[in-house]
């Protein structure tokens, strides 16, 4: 898998959640703009920068999360979080996914951390709950049930 396939896997699950708009961004003119923007009713929105890496083989290998971002991406995130805008970094690999809200991404983790990470469906659930926290309808079970419904077609 690559970054495109990774983001597509997240979006395929997220599209099953009503009322969430997805914009996959490809901006060649403004540096640092995240990969995707999401919005939902009541004006809630979220910007996400996606990264896809080859997880190191040794569990003890250190991954500097901030170094995965280009300088303009780091600055964009820091500035927009300071403005009160919801932002996140989602790091995927063949063995798991890590997510960091706001500026929590300024850390180092071990390869074992990402190997014990989340799945694309978990990321889409987190996004949906971030955008529609009082909805009460977005659950892993609902998304799973919809998967079965869509696979029967």
The 8 nearest C-alpha neighbors of each residue, nearest first, counted from 0:
[[1, 4, 5, 2, 93, 3, 92, 51],
 [0, 2, 4, 3, 5, 51, 52, 92],
 [3, 1, 51, 5, 4, 6, 50, 0],
 [2, 4, 6, 5, 1, 7, 0, 8],
 [5, 3, 7, 1, 2, 6, 0, 8],
 [4, 6, 2, 8, 7, 3, 1, 9],
 [7, 5, 9, 3, 8, 4, 2, 10],
 [6, 8, 4, 10, 5, 9, 11, 3],
 [9, 7, 5, 11, 6, 10, 119, 4],
 [10, 8, 119, 6, 7, 11, 12, 123],
 [11, 9, 13, 7, 12, 8, 14, 6],
 [12, 10, 8, 14, 9, 13, 7, 15],
 [13, 11, 10, 9, 14, 15, 120, 123],
 [12, 14, 10, 123, 15, 16, 11, 9],
 [15, 13, 16, 11, 12, 10, 17, 19],
 [14, 16, 13, 12, 17, 142, 145, 11],
 [17, 15, 14, 13, 19, 18, 127, 137],
 [18, 16, 19, 15, 14, 20, 13, 39],
 [17, 19, 39, 20, 16, 40, 38, 14],
 [20, 18, 39, 38, 17, 16, 21, 37],
 [19, 21, 38, 37, 39, 18, 22, 36],
 [22, 20, 37, 36, 23, 19, 38, 35],
 [21, 23, 36, 35, 24, 37, 20, 34],
 [24, 22, 35, 34, 21, 36, 25, 37],
 [25, 23, 34, 35, 22, 26, 33, 36],
 [24, 26, 27, 23, 34, 32, 35, 33],
 [27, 25, 28, 24, 29, 32, 30, 34],
 [26, 28, 29, 25, 30, 32, 24, 31],
 [29, 27, 26, 30, 25, 32, 31, 24],
 [30, 28, 26, 27, 32, 31, 71, 25],
 [31, 29, 32, 71, 28, 27, 72, 26],
 [30, 32, 72, 71, 75, 33, 29, 69],
 [31, 33, 30, 29, 72, 34, 75, 26],
 [34, 32, 48, 47, 35, 31, 46, 72],
 [33, 35, 48, 24, 23, 47, 49, 32],
 [36, 34, 23, 47, 24, 22, 33, 46],
 [37, 35, 46, 22, 45, 21, 47, 23],
 [38, 36, 21, 45, 44, 20, 22, 46],
 [39, 37, 44, 20, 43, 19, 45, 42],
 [38, 40, 19, 43, 18, 130, 42, 20],
 [41, 39, 42, 43, 18, 38, 19, 131],
 [40, 42, 43, 39, 131, 38, 130, 44],
 [43, 41, 40, 39, 44, 38, 130, 45],
 [44, 42, 39, 130, 38, 41, 40, 45],
 [43, 45, 38, 37, 42, 130, 39, 85],
 [44, 46, 85, 37, 86, 36, 38, 47],
 [45, 47, 36, 86, 35, 33, 85, 87],
 [48, 46, 87, 35, 88, 33, 86, 34],
 [47, 49, 33, 88, 34, 89, 87, 35],
 [50, 48, 89, 90, 88, 34, 47, 51],
 [51, 49, 90, 91, 89, 2, 52, 48],
 [50, 52, 91, 2, 92, 90, 1, 49],
 [53, 51, 92, 54, 91, 50, 90, 93],
 [52, 54, 92, 55, 93, 51, 91, 56],
 [53, 55, 52, 92, 110, 56, 94, 93],
 [56, 54, 57, 110, 53, 60, 58, 62],
 [55, 57, 58, 54, 110, 60, 59, 53],
 [58, 56, 59, 60, 55, 110, 111, 54],
 [59, 57, 111, 110, 60, 109, 56, 55],
 [58, 60, 57, 109, 110, 61, 111, 55],
 [61, 59, 109, 110, 57, 58, 55, 62],
 [60, 62, 109, 108, 59, 110, 107, 63],
 [63, 61, 108, 107, 109, 64, 110, 60],
 [64, 62, 107, 66, 65, 106, 61, 108],
 [63, 65, 66, 67, 107, 62, 104, 106],
 [66, 64, 105, 67, 63, 68, 104, 106],
 [65, 67, 68, 64, 63, 69, 62, 70],
 [68, 66, 65, 64, 69, 63, 50, 62],
 [69, 67, 66, 65, 72, 73, 70, 64],
 [68, 70, 72, 71, 73, 67, 66, 31],
 [69, 71, 73, 72, 74, 68, 31, 66],
 [72, 70, 31, 74, 73, 69, 75, 30],
 [73, 71, 31, 75, 69, 74, 70, 68],
 [74, 72, 70, 76, 71, 75, 68, 77],
 [73, 75, 71, 77, 76, 72, 78, 70],
 [76, 74, 72, 78, 73, 77, 31, 71],
 [75, 77, 73, 79, 74, 78, 80, 72],
 [76, 78, 74, 80, 75, 79, 73, 81],
 [79, 77, 81, 75, 76, 80, 74, 82],
 [78, 80, 82, 81, 76, 84, 77, 75],
 [79, 81, 83, 84, 82, 77, 78, 101],
 [80, 82, 78, 79, 83, 77, 84, 76],
 [83, 81, 79, 80, 84, 78, 77, 85],
 [84, 82, 80, 81, 79, 85, 78, 86],
 [83, 85, 80, 79, 82, 86, 45, 81],
 [86, 84, 45, 80, 46, 83, 101, 44],
 [87, 85, 46, 101, 45, 47, 100, 84],
 [88, 86, 100, 47, 99, 101, 46, 48],
 [87, 89, 48, 99, 47, 98, 49, 90],
 [90, 88, 98, 49, 97, 50, 48, 91],
 [91, 89, 50, 97, 96, 51, 49, 98],
 [90, 92, 96, 51, 95, 50, 52, 89],
 [91, 93, 52, 94, 95, 51, 53, 54],
 [92, 94, 95, 91, 0, 53, 54, 52],
 [93, 95, 114, 92, 113, 54, 96, 116],
 [96, 94, 116, 114, 117, 113, 92, 93],
 [95, 97, 91, 117, 116, 90, 113, 118],
 [96, 98, 90, 116, 89, 113, 117, 91],
 [99, 97, 89, 88, 90, 100, 96, 87],
 [98, 100, 88, 104, 103, 87, 89, 101],
 [101, 99, 87, 103, 86, 102, 88, 98],
 [100, 102, 86, 87, 103, 80, 85, 99],
 [101, 103, 104, 100, 105, 77, 76, 99],
 [102, 104, 99, 105, 101, 100, 106, 87],
 [105, 103, 102, 99, 106, 64, 65, 88],
 [104, 106, 65, 103, 102, 64, 107, 63],
 [107, 105, 104, 64, 63, 108, 65, 103],
 [106, 108, 63, 62, 64, 61, 109, 105],
 [109, 107, 62, 61, 112, 63, 106, 110],
 [108, 110, 61, 111, 112, 60, 59, 62],
 [109, 111, 58, 112, 113, 60, 55, 59],
 [110, 112, 58, 114, 109, 113, 115, 59],
 [113, 111, 110, 115, 109, 114, 108, 116],
 [112, 114, 116, 115, 95, 110, 111, 96],
 [113, 115, 94, 111, 95, 116, 112, 110],
 [116, 114, 113, 112, 95, 111, 117, 94],
 [117, 115, 95, 96, 113, 114, 97, 112],
 [116, 118, 96, 95, 121, 97, 119, 115],
 [117, 119, 121, 120, 96, 95, 122, 116],
 [120, 118, 9, 122, 121, 8, 123, 117],
 [119, 121, 123, 122, 118, 12, 124, 9],
 [122, 120, 124, 118, 119, 123, 117, 125],
 [121, 123, 125, 119, 124, 120, 126, 9],
 [124, 122, 13, 126, 120, 125, 121, 9],
 [123, 125, 121, 127, 122, 126, 128, 120],
 [124, 126, 122, 128, 123, 127, 129, 121],
 [127, 125, 129, 123, 124, 128, 130, 122],
 [128, 126, 124, 130, 129, 125, 131, 123],
 [127, 129, 132, 131, 125, 130, 126, 124],
 [130, 128, 126, 127, 132, 131, 125, 45],
 [131, 129, 127, 128, 43, 39, 132, 126],
 [130, 132, 128, 134, 133, 129, 127, 39],
 [133, 131, 128, 134, 129, 130, 135, 127],
 [134, 132, 135, 131, 128, 136, 130, 129],
 [133, 135, 131, 136, 132, 137, 128, 130],
 [134, 136, 133, 137, 132, 138, 131, 128],
 [137, 135, 134, 138, 141, 133, 131, 128],
 [138, 136, 135, 141, 128, 127, 124, 139],
 [139, 137, 141, 140, 136, 142, 124, 135],
 [138, 140, 142, 141, 143, 124, 137, 121],
 [139, 141, 143, 138, 142, 144, 137, 145],
 [142, 140, 144, 138, 143, 139, 145, 137],
 [141, 143, 145, 139, 144, 140, 146, 138],
 [144, 142, 146, 140, 145, 141, 139, 147],
 [145, 143, 141, 147, 146, 142, 140, 148],
 [144, 146, 148, 142, 147, 143, 149, 141],
 [145, 147, 143, 149, 144, 148, 150, 142],
 [148, 146, 150, 144, 145, 149, 151, 143],
 [147, 149, 145, 151, 146, 150, 144, 152],
 [148, 150, 146, 151, 147, 152, 145, 144],
 [149, 151, 147, 152, 148, 146, 145, 144],
 [152, 150, 148, 149, 147, 146, 145, 144],
 [151, 150, 149, 148, 147, 146, 145, 144]]
